């Protein structure tokens, strides 16, 4: 493993646990709307889900597909509430709650400390640059990372090859000189493998690598960063 000079590293649900953080943040939004309009929580959660699904379908493969601002705008429209008063409030409320709750996973922190200064790291992430830069600040990732590529910057989401090409260009490396670490099998792992990049699937629930995976020899399933660190120490 020592032959790798660089790492392409996903952020969301890889370096921290996304689901409980999102749940906390969306509950803050629901509580605000209930207080303002008296709409029951079940209706609000369902409407948010519908709004998110519609937006992702309409602007797929772009940073807009992850935009909470667009989700909240559509959510308010579906609730027949004009978005002008509340949309920005909901967006700020959501992200402030999100940043408050998110924490770097202990095993990720230990891994980053162990490899600091030994390899170049390019954070490779969907969503808008402004949001991801704030996550980097709140997670304390700046001392470890050398570059970042977002879907907003490239106009494509992972697994589009341009995301990986842009990351390689930024750290000046070739596919065989880097590896990818991420939690999403399709976006992170298959995307990397299609580019000839060794991929470590952070698979905390222990799922099996799907049969018929393209270039499966480049894919390694691990349950935590400690396993990856042990491989890097070989």
Backbone bond lengths (Angstrom), bond angles and torsions (degrees), N, CA, C in turn:
res aa  C-N    CA-C-N  psi(-1)  N-CA   C-N-CA  omega(-1)  CA-C   N-CA-C  phi
1 X - - - 1.457 - - 1.519 112.63 -
2 X 1.308 117.65 -15.36 1.455 119.82 -175.99 1.521 112.69 -68.98
3 X 1.343 116.73 -10.59 1.460 118.66 -178.41 1.521 112.59 -73.75
4 X 1.326 118.58 -13.03 1.454 120.17 -178.19 1.522 110.99 -79.79
5 X 1.315 114.79 126.41 1.457 121.14 -179.07 1.526 112.01 -96.08
6 X 1.328 116.22 -16.38 1.452 119.71 -176.53 1.515 112.27 -145.84
7 X 1.318 114.71 160.52 1.465 122.21 177.69 1.522 108.77 -131.27
8 X 1.318 116.14 131.26 1.458 122.22 168.96 1.524 105.57 -96.72
9 X 1.313 116.74 121.81 1.462 120.76 -167.09 1.523 111.89 -126.95
10 X 1.325 115.40 120.74 1.460 121.35 174.08 1.528 109.23 -71.08
11 X 1.337 116.57 156.91 1.466 120.63 179.36 1.524 111.88 -104.63
12 X 1.333 116.52 -60.76 1.463 121.22 -168.82 1.522 112.67 -73.42
13 X 1.321 115.12 125.18 1.454 124.96 -178.80 1.521 112.76 68.42
14 X 1.329 116.13 8.19 1.459 122.07 173.84 1.519 109.31 -109.72
15 X 1.324 116.44 -51.74 1.460 120.95 -179.43 1.525 112.45 -91.13
16 X 1.304 117.17 -14.69 1.456 122.12 174.45 1.523 107.65 -150.23
17 X 1.335 116.46 164.58 1.462 121.18 -178.65 1.523 109.15 -86.98
18 X 1.322 116.55 113.83 1.453 121.65 -171.24 1.528 113.85 -74.98
19 X 1.317 118.46 -46.08 1.466 121.59 -167.92 1.534 113.76 -57.72
20 X 1.328 120.17 -50.30 1.473 118.21 -179.44 1.525 112.72 -66.61
21 X 1.323 117.15 -30.47 1.459 120.78 178.56 1.530 109.85 -68.49
22 X 1.335 116.24 -45.75 1.460 120.52 177.50 1.526 110.96 -62.27
23 X 1.330 116.79 -42.68 1.470 120.57 -179.47 1.528 110.51 -60.33
24 X 1.308 116.95 -41.81 1.464 121.40 178.16 1.527 110.60 -61.90
25 X 1.330 115.69 -44.65 1.467 120.80 -177.39 1.528 111.60 -68.62
26 X 1.327 117.59 -42.60 1.463 119.24 -177.82 1.525 110.24 -71.31
27 X 1.326 117.73 -28.64 1.465 120.22 175.63 1.524 111.10 -66.48
28 X 1.331 116.54 -32.50 1.468 119.97 176.29 1.522 110.27 -65.43
29 X 1.330 116.93 -39.22 1.462 121.88 177.34 1.527 110.62 -65.62
30 X 1.314 116.35 -45.31 1.466 121.42 -179.60 1.532 110.44 -62.03
31 X 1.326 116.82 -41.99 1.469 120.43 179.72 1.528 110.92 -62.59
32 X 1.320 116.94 -39.41 1.469 120.88 178.75 1.530 110.96 -64.22
33 X 1.329 116.81 -47.41 1.463 120.27 -178.03 1.524 111.68 -67.28
34 X 1.321 116.65 -35.33 1.467 119.34 176.40 1.523 110.33 -63.65
35 X 1.342 115.72 -42.78 1.459 119.99 -179.70 1.524 111.84 -65.74
36 X 1.339 116.05 -36.11 1.453 120.61 -176.93 1.520 113.26 -79.81
37 X 1.346 116.85 -38.74 1.470 120.46 -169.55 1.524 114.26 -124.58
38 X 1.334 117.78 -7.11 1.461 120.42 178.04 1.515 114.29 70.14
39 X 1.348 117.35 18.97 1.471 120.92 178.74 1.523 108.24 -80.24
40 X 1.342 117.26 134.20 1.459 120.02 -175.04 1.527 111.44 -66.40
41 X 1.328 115.44 153.26 1.461 121.90 -172.61 1.527 112.32 -62.75
42 X 1.324 117.85 -38.98 1.460 120.39 -179.29 1.525 110.69 -61.56
43 X 1.330 116.33 -44.14 1.467 120.21 178.18 1.522 111.00 -62.01
44 X 1.314 117.42 -40.67 1.462 121.53 -178.89 1.535 111.39 -66.48
45 X 1.311 116.38 -44.31 1.478 119.35 178.40 1.531 110.58 -63.70
46 X 1.318 116.47 -43.50 1.470 120.38 179.98 1.524 110.92 -63.66
47 X 1.324 117.09 -42.73 1.463 120.99 -178.94 1.517 110.88 -66.40
48 X 1.319 117.38 -38.28 1.472 120.01 176.20 1.528 110.21 -60.77
49 X 1.324 116.35 -44.45 1.470 120.58 -179.92 1.528 110.72 -61.01
50 X 1.315 117.07 -44.75 1.465 121.24 178.97 1.529 110.59 -62.71
51 X 1.332 116.27 -44.34 1.464 120.87 -179.60 1.523 111.03 -61.62
52 X 1.319 116.27 -45.22 1.465 120.26 179.05 1.521 111.26 -61.61
53 X 1.317 116.60 -43.99 1.469 121.04 -179.82 1.520 110.78 -61.55
54 X 1.313 117.59 -44.18 1.465 121.43 179.89 1.532 111.64 -62.49
55 X 1.334 116.40 -46.47 1.462 120.41 -178.86 1.524 110.80 -63.85
56 X 1.313 117.23 -44.38 1.461 120.33 -179.37 1.520 111.61 -62.67
57 X 1.317 116.28 -35.73 1.464 119.87 178.27 1.521 111.13 -69.78
58 X 1.315 116.60 -38.20 1.466 120.42 -174.06 1.525 113.60 -78.93
59 X 1.329 117.42 -32.85 1.473 119.84 -177.70 1.524 110.63 -123.65
60 X 1.315 116.45 40.37 1.451 122.02 -176.53 1.525 111.59 -60.17
61 X 1.336 114.62 151.48 1.457 124.78 176.80 1.529 113.36 67.32
62 X 1.311 117.45 18.87 1.460 121.09 172.87 1.524 108.16 -129.48
63 X 1.350 116.22 166.33 1.458 119.53 179.12 1.524 111.64 -60.87
64 X 1.339 116.75 -27.25 1.462 120.91 179.10 1.515 113.09 -60.67
65 X 1.332 116.83 -24.29 1.462 120.60 179.90 1.520 111.88 -66.90
66 X 1.327 117.60 -15.99 1.468 122.06 179.30 1.526 112.02 -110.85
67 X 1.314 117.88 6.97 1.461 121.57 -173.19 1.522 111.88 -74.67
68 X 1.331 116.65 114.74 1.458 119.47 176.47 1.523 110.65 -66.38
69 X 1.317 117.67 -31.10 1.456 120.21 177.03 1.522 110.57 -59.09
70 X 1.326 117.51 -44.75 1.460 120.96 177.83 1.523 111.34 -67.34
71 X 1.337 116.58 -37.64 1.467 119.45 177.37 1.522 110.79 -60.74
72 X 1.336 116.25 -45.90 1.464 119.88 -176.76 1.531 111.29 -71.13
73 X 1.315 116.12 -35.79 1.473 118.55 175.73 1.522 110.03 -60.42
74 X 1.321 117.26 -48.94 1.458 120.94 179.95 1.528 110.90 -65.02
75 X 1.307 117.34 -39.45 1.460 121.58 178.77 1.531 111.20 -58.89
76 X 1.319 116.06 -47.02 1.470 120.20 178.82 1.525 111.26 -64.11
77 X 1.318 116.09 -39.88 1.475 119.84 178.88 1.524 110.69 -63.51
78 X 1.339 117.13 -40.86 1.458 120.64 178.36 1.526 111.31 -65.71
79 X 1.321 115.95 -30.38 1.467 120.99 177.60 1.532 112.26 -83.56
80 X 1.346 115.05 0.35 1.467 122.61 -178.87 1.533 111.28 61.81
81 X 1.329 114.57 39.51 1.460 122.31 174.60 1.531 107.30 -114.60
82 X 1.309 117.35 127.69 1.464 119.58 177.70 1.529 109.20 -60.33
83 X 1.342 118.16 132.30 1.467 120.52 -172.35 1.524 115.61 -79.48
84 X 1.325 118.26 -10.43 1.468 120.91 -169.03 1.526 113.64 -64.57
85 X 1.314 117.71 -34.58 1.459 120.96 -177.63 1.524 112.16 -81.22
86 X 1.315 116.61 -38.39 1.466 119.86 -167.31 1.529 115.98 -107.16
87 X 1.317 119.12 -18.82 1.463 120.02 -169.78 1.530 112.23 -61.32
88 X 1.325 117.04 -49.19 1.456 120.10 179.97 1.522 111.44 -66.02
89 X 1.335 116.23 -35.36 1.466 120.62 177.21 1.525 111.08 -61.88
90 X 1.333 116.13 -44.90 1.468 120.34 179.82 1.528 110.91 -64.43
91 X 1.324 116.10 -41.06 1.464 121.03 -179.69 1.531 110.56 -61.50
92 X 1.325 116.08 -46.67 1.466 120.63 -179.68 1.523 111.06 -67.81
93 X 1.322 116.17 -40.65 1.455 121.11 179.44 1.527 110.76 -61.80
94 X 1.326 115.87 -45.34 1.474 121.06 -179.65 1.519 110.80 -60.04
95 X 1.332 116.81 -52.56 1.464 119.27 -173.64 1.516 112.51 -71.13
96 X 1.310 118.27 -34.41 1.462 119.46 176.02 1.528 110.85 -62.42
97 X 1.332 116.35 -41.97 1.463 120.46 177.43 1.529 110.37 -66.99
98 X 1.317 116.71 -38.39 1.459 122.14 -179.85 1.523 110.23 -61.85
99 X 1.344 116.30 -51.94 1.467 120.39 -179.07 1.523 111.31 -62.20
100 X 1.324 116.35 -35.51 1.465 121.10 -179.58 1.518 111.64 -61.50
101 X 1.326 116.84 -37.05 1.459 121.57 -172.78 1.540 113.57 -93.34
102 X 1.343 118.87 -26.25 1.464 120.24 -172.66 1.526 111.04 -70.62
103 X 1.349 115.08 141.34 1.459 121.28 178.45 1.517 108.86 -143.14
104 X 1.329 115.57 140.82 1.457 120.64 176.87 1.526 108.98 -63.83
105 X 1.334 116.57 131.55 1.463 120.32 178.61 1.524 109.99 -61.54
106 X 1.329 118.00 137.55 1.469 120.23 -178.40 1.519 113.78 -55.92
107 X 1.347 117.42 -40.43 1.465 119.07 -179.09 1.525 111.49 -69.77
108 X 1.351 116.85 -31.93 1.463 120.24 175.78 1.519 110.56 -67.48
109 X 1.320 116.65 -41.97 1.465 120.94 178.93 1.525 110.84 -61.84
110 X 1.328 116.85 -44.39 1.469 120.40 179.60 1.530 110.88 -62.80
111 X 1.320 116.66 -40.21 1.464 121.26 178.73 1.526 110.98 -63.83
112 X 1.321 116.31 -46.83 1.465 120.56 -179.35 1.526 111.28 -62.72
113 X 1.306 116.89 -38.73 1.460 120.60 177.44 1.523 110.93 -64.11
114 X 1.335 116.26 -40.05 1.467 120.74 -176.81 1.530 112.71 -67.70
115 X 1.344 116.58 -34.01 1.467 119.42 -176.25 1.522 113.04 -99.17
116 X 1.320 116.90 -2.38 1.464 121.36 -176.92 1.530 111.07 -55.80
117 X 1.334 115.03 126.40 1.451 120.36 178.89 1.515 114.89 85.02
118 X 1.344 117.84 -8.89 1.466 121.37 -178.19 1.526 113.07 -98.62
119 X 1.335 116.53 -28.37 1.463 120.99 179.12 1.525 108.79 -137.55
120 X 1.333 115.92 157.03 1.459 120.28 173.63 1.525 109.08 -86.19
121 X 1.330 116.12 141.17 1.459 120.87 179.98 1.518 109.12 -120.13
122 X 1.334 115.43 128.30 1.457 121.38 171.06 1.516 107.94 -115.25
123 X 1.316 116.72 117.99 1.459 121.41 176.03 1.518 108.39 -73.68
124 X 1.315 116.28 126.40 1.466 122.26 -174.18 1.520 107.55 -121.65
125 X 1.342 116.20 108.31 1.456 118.34 -165.22 1.520 113.31 -146.90
126 X 1.317 116.13 143.94 1.457 121.12 172.06 1.531 108.84 -80.16
127 X 1.327 115.94 169.23 1.458 124.29 -179.24 1.523 110.10 94.15
128 X 1.340 115.25 178.46 1.468 120.35 -173.69 1.524 110.78 -83.15
129 X 1.327 115.12 154.17 1.457 121.15 -177.09 1.523 111.67 -62.57
130 X 1.326 117.65 -42.43 1.469 120.17 -175.94 1.519 111.62 -60.76
131 X 1.328 117.17 -42.16 1.462 121.08 179.12 1.519 110.89 -67.51
132 X 1.323 117.00 -43.14 1.460 119.75 -176.72 1.526 111.98 -70.44
133 X 1.323 117.68 -35.15 1.464 119.11 175.46 1.527 110.69 -62.29
134 X 1.334 117.11 -37.67 1.461 120.01 177.77 1.520 111.03 -67.88
135 X 1.326 117.22 -37.49 1.464 119.57 175.89 1.520 110.70 -62.31
136 X 1.326 116.36 -42.29 1.459 120.65 178.75 1.527 110.62 -58.55
137 X 1.327 116.09 -42.27 1.467 120.36 179.03 1.524 111.18 -64.30
138 X 1.332 117.17 -46.07 1.462 120.58 -177.42 1.526 112.48 -70.15
139 X 1.329 117.31 -30.57 1.463 121.20 179.25 1.527 112.28 -86.90
140 X 1.320 117.63 -10.01 1.460 121.04 -179.47 1.512 113.42 70.99
141 X 1.333 117.45 37.48 1.467 121.41 -175.37 1.525 114.28 -88.20
142 X 1.320 117.64 -15.20 1.468 120.41 -173.86 1.526 113.93 -55.07
143 X 1.339 120.24 -39.83 1.466 118.98 -179.13 1.527 114.46 -66.06
144 X 1.333 116.72 -16.85 1.458 120.01 -175.63 1.529 113.33 -100.94
145 X 1.323 117.84 -25.44 1.467 121.90 -171.23 1.523 111.41 -96.43
146 X 1.329 114.64 145.85 1.467 121.26 177.04 1.518 112.39 -104.95
147 X 1.334 117.53 -22.69 1.458 121.16 -177.00 1.515 109.16 -161.14
148 X 1.337 116.02 167.29 1.462 121.48 175.26 1.521 109.54 -144.64
149 X 1.308 115.47 143.09 1.461 122.75 172.90 1.519 107.44 -126.26
150 X 1.340 116.65 127.57 1.463 121.39 177.35 1.521 110.15 -115.02
151 X 1.319 115.14 161.00 1.463 119.29 177.32 1.521 111.01 -67.29
152 X 1.325 117.62 -27.57 1.457 120.37 176.36 1.528 110.38 -64.06
153 X 1.314 115.73 -39.89 1.465 121.41 -178.87 1.519 112.29 -67.42
154 X 1.321 117.35 -38.15 1.463 120.82 -174.64 1.523 113.82 -94.19
155 X 1.345 116.62 -19.21 1.459 119.60 -175.76 1.515 112.89 81.14
156 X 1.333 117.08 8.75 1.469 122.14 -179.91 1.523 108.83 -141.89
157 X 1.325 115.52 152.48 1.460 120.98 171.90 1.517 109.44 -98.53
158 X 1.336 115.67 157.55 1.461 118.85 167.94 1.535 108.27 -58.71
159 X 1.298 120.51 142.27 1.461 128.37 15.44 1.532 115.18 -95.30
160 X 1.318 118.96 21.29 1.454 120.60 -179.38 1.536 110.02 -55.61
161 X 1.329 117.41 133.22 1.466 120.14 -176.16 1.522 114.44 -59.68
162 X 1.339 117.40 -25.97 1.460 118.61 -176.83 1.529 111.05 -65.88
163 X 1.321 117.61 -29.57 1.459 120.42 175.97 1.532 110.21 -59.53
164 X 1.319 115.95 -46.61 1.463 120.88 -178.04 1.531 111.15 -72.65
165 X 1.315 116.49 -38.55 1.463 120.64 177.86 1.533 110.86 -61.19
166 X 1.329 116.45 -42.99 1.459 121.12 -179.97 1.522 110.85 -63.87
167 X 1.324 116.68 -40.19 1.465 120.79 179.00 1.527 111.02 -64.27
168 X 1.325 116.54 -44.41 1.466 120.18 178.30 1.524 111.24 -61.49
169 X 1.322 115.43 -40.22 1.460 120.41 179.47 1.527 110.72 -63.17
170 X 1.317 117.09 -41.14 1.466 120.26 -176.48 1.521 112.70 -66.30
171 X 1.328 117.25 -34.19 1.468 118.47 -179.77 1.527 112.02 -102.50
172 X 1.346 116.20 4.89 1.457 120.96 173.28 1.512 114.70 64.92
173 X 1.331 116.83 43.86 1.460 120.30 -176.78 1.524 111.58 -132.17
174 X 1.336 114.38 165.46 1.459 122.09 178.61 1.527 109.23 -104.48
175 X 1.342 117.34 163.12 1.467 119.99 -175.71 1.527 114.49 -53.36
176 X 1.333 118.11 -39.39 1.461 119.64 -176.44 1.539 112.71 -74.88
177 X 1.321 116.97 -8.97 1.462 120.43 -178.19 1.529 112.81 -93.53
178 X 1.337 116.82 -5.90 1.462 120.09 -176.06 1.520 111.08 -129.46
179 X 1.318 114.89 168.06 1.459 121.26 169.22 1.517 108.19 -132.88
180 X 1.316 115.35 162.12 1.460 122.85 179.33 1.523 108.94 -112.62
181 X 1.326 116.86 137.75 1.463 121.60 174.21 1.529 107.94 -124.61
182 X 1.326 116.60 124.29 1.456 119.97 -179.96 1.509 111.56 -164.33
183 X 1.330 115.83 168.52 1.463 120.76 -176.57 1.525 113.32 -99.69
184 X 1.336 117.56 -23.83 1.458 120.66 -174.85 1.529 109.48 -90.82
185 X 1.341 115.43 117.42 1.461 118.56 -172.40 1.530 112.15 -63.70
186 X 1.323 117.31 -43.54 1.461 120.35 -177.17 1.527 110.97 -72.44
187 X 1.331 116.00 -52.17 1.464 120.10 -173.39 1.530 112.75 -71.69
188 X 1.319 116.09 -49.09 1.460 119.94 -174.37 1.528 112.49 -85.74
189 X 1.311 115.69 -49.92 1.467 120.52 -167.68 1.529 112.14 -82.77
190 X 1.338 116.54 -54.21 1.465 118.10 177.92 1.529 110.67 -65.22
191 X 1.331 116.50 -36.84 1.452 119.76 177.87 1.513 111.66 -57.94
192 X 1.327 116.40 -43.91 1.465 120.88 178.93 1.528 111.59 -68.73
193 X 1.334 115.70 -45.59 1.467 119.43 -178.01 1.521 112.15 -60.32
194 X 1.318 116.94 -37.42 1.465 120.54 178.20 1.530 111.10 -63.19
195 X 1.321 116.62 -23.15 1.470 120.84 178.24 1.522 112.07 -93.43
196 X 1.344 116.46 3.94 1.459 120.23 -178.62 1.516 112.95 78.06
197 X 1.333 117.16 23.25 1.457 122.87 -178.46 1.532 109.68 -102.59
198 X 1.321 116.60 130.86 1.458 121.21 175.51 1.524 108.94 -61.82
199 X 1.339 117.16 134.19 1.456 121.04 -173.24 1.524 111.09 -127.77
200 X 1.330 115.49 131.97 1.453 121.73 175.57 1.526 108.19 -107.49
201 X 1.323 114.47 114.84 1.457 121.31 -177.48 1.517 109.25 -87.40
202 X 1.319 117.33 109.70 1.461 121.79 177.05 1.524 107.44 -75.49
203 X 1.302 114.81 95.44 1.451 123.77 -167.25 1.527 107.80 -116.36
204 X 1.328 115.60 75.77 1.466 120.67 -171.31 1.523 113.27 -67.69
205 X 1.323 118.30 -17.37 1.469 120.55 -179.38 1.522 112.50 -97.63
206 X 1.324 117.98 -2.09 1.459 121.38 173.50 1.512 115.82 76.88
207 X 1.340 118.32 29.40 1.462 120.84 175.80 1.532 110.63 -68.32
208 X 1.327 115.73 157.95 1.462 120.36 177.52 1.523 110.32 -86.47
209 X 1.318 116.05 149.31 1.463 120.12 173.94 1.524 107.80 -63.73
210 X 1.331 118.35 126.16 1.471 120.73 -177.23 1.527 112.51 -56.55
211 X 1.331 115.83 140.51 1.465 120.55 176.91 1.526 109.63 -64.33
212 X 1.304 115.77 144.68 1.459 121.01 179.30 1.515 113.88 81.26
213 X 1.334 117.61 10.32 1.460 120.74 179.23 1.515 110.49 -61.06
214 X 1.336 116.12 130.23 1.458 121.57 179.96 1.522 109.81 -65.76
215 X 1.342 115.86 129.97 1.468 121.89 -179.47 1.525 111.27 53.23
216 X 1.340 115.25 49.61 1.462 121.06 -177.37 1.522 111.99 -61.20
217 X 1.330 117.77 -23.15 1.463 120.43 179.72 1.529 112.06 -66.18
218 X 1.338 116.28 -16.32 1.461 120.15 178.31 1.521 112.93 -90.64
219 X 1.348 116.41 -3.60 1.464 121.28 -174.04 1.529 110.95 -106.33
220 X 1.329 115.98 129.06 1.460 122.09 175.07 1.522 108.61 -124.80
221 X 1.333 116.41 125.67 1.456 121.31 178.40 1.529 109.64 -90.48
222 X 1.340 116.23 129.43 1.462 121.56 178.66 1.522 108.22 -132.22
223 X 1.333 116.45 153.11 1.463 119.95 -178.16 1.516 113.00 -94.08
224 X 1.331 117.35 -17.50 1.460 120.38 -178.80 1.531 110.10 -160.69
225 X 1.317 115.60 172.42 1.458 120.47 -178.95 1.524 112.58 -70.94
226 X 1.326 117.13 -22.83 1.457 119.51 178.41 1.519 110.34 -61.61
227 X 1.348 116.55 -40.38 1.464 120.19 177.70 1.524 111.23 -62.04
228 X 1.327 116.40 -41.94 1.461 119.88 179.10 1.524 109.48 -64.77
229 X 1.323 116.93 -42.28 1.461 120.55 178.75 1.513 112.69 -59.96
230 X 1.327 116.38 -38.63 1.463 120.54 178.18 1.519 110.83 -65.46
231 X 1.331 116.91 -37.54 1.460 120.64 177.48 1.529 110.85 -68.59
232 X 1.316 116.55 -38.07 1.456 120.68 177.92 1.525 111.04 -65.75
233 X 1.325 116.34 -24.57 1.458 119.25 -178.16 1.507 113.64 -85.37
234 X 1.337 118.01 -1.74 1.457 121.00 -179.06 1.527 110.88 -65.34
